[in-house]
Amino acid sequence: ALPVRRSETAMELTYQAVVASGFTVQPSLQYVVGPGGRTGNPLLPGFPRIRNAVVVGLRATIQY
């Protein structure tokens, strides 16, 4: 039997800053509610639900 999936919600907060001419930095913060549609984790015994997640990222861009 396949698990019943529900919703997954992702919220993102990001900002792009110009550090110098041609160089930008963009930090990103994401919060994921109900990853995988609130299904159980098949890698763990008993299939406990996958917990909410926080993702932190950073992007740097150089234009030449």
ABEGO torsion letter per residue (X at the ends): XBBBBBBBBBBBBBBBBBABBGBBBBBBBBBBBGBGGGBBBAABBGGBBBBBBBBBBBBBBBBX
